[in-house]
């Protein structure tokens, strides 16, 4: 029996409540999280060195009942 390898998508991450209130980066088949934007920037710098051809997906998932103001 051949099994499919499930590719992690941002949709999967958004459905999981454990990522709420964090910056999430998907790259090279892995999920990386940071508490701050600065932490996310550090992860992106490391990924650029270790996986230069990979384009990461980056998102911030607000905590439940958060109000986001956009100007």
Order of alpha helices (4+ residues) and beta strands (2+ residues): alpha-beta-beta-alpha-beta
